[in-house]
Amino acid sequence: MKVISLLILIALIVAAALGGRFLLMHFPYFKIKEVSIIDLKGQPVCNPQDFFRLDMESDFNLFSFDMERILRDIRARHPELADVFIRKQFPNKLLIVVKEREPLAIIGASADSYLVDAQGFILPFKSIYRDLPKIIGIHPNQLQLYTNSRSLRLKKALELLKELKKRRIYPEYDVSQINVRRYADIIFYLENRIEDRMGQSGFERKVALLSKILTQLKASDTVPKYIDMRFDNPVVKP
């Protein structure tokens, strides 16, 4: 009798749990009625209907919808986003937080310019980023939007620019342009038109040394014609 009573009790608990889950998944109070999409600063990003495939007339609620499937769908249709997070706001709201890619440079110097992030992902140009450094020597027609570029020239330019940021040469000295037309002889320019010849490799060491040279030049109020970092002993041309 004790065993039978225990089995009955377990069955009742399981039935209550299943019934409770069924109730939560179908209770109208938890039906999703509002979807908000914001960036990391809390600003609205776009119209949810243009971004998020969720039929508000369906029976989706905060307990029944497949969050992982929704995330996969958003990431597949919006590769321009660096990341996406979904938060449930009970009883009937859904909050989607998106992290947009941060452009690092502009490719090209004409009306058909593109933006590129630190990973080499190509984005359409937006005028609010017009002050970013420009990478020239790569024609935008050779690139494909919303993909990671395989251009070796672009990879070298981004490698150099990241080192310049690491050593605070950019933005402190306002790097205006990186020229990769000659892959073996990459050049970048400061806003005051100082030409810096970097070669094609060893950027970490060269940029560290260049940082010291620029500090010395700034202290002496000297503006050289160019700085050649391609050799063991840098050349500063007055």
Secondary structure, 3 states (H helix, E strand, C coil): CHHHHHHHHHHHHHHHHHHHHHHHHHCHHHECCEEEEEECCCCECCCHHHHCCCCCCCCCECCCCCHHHHHHHHHHHCCCEEEEEEEEECCCEEEEEEEECCEEEEECCCCCCEEEECCCEEEECCHHHCCCCEEECCCHHHCCCCCECCCHHHHHHHHHHHHHHHCCHHHHCCEEEEECCCCCCEEEEECCCCEEEEECCCHHHHHHHHHHHHHHHHHCCCCCCEEECCCCCCEEEC
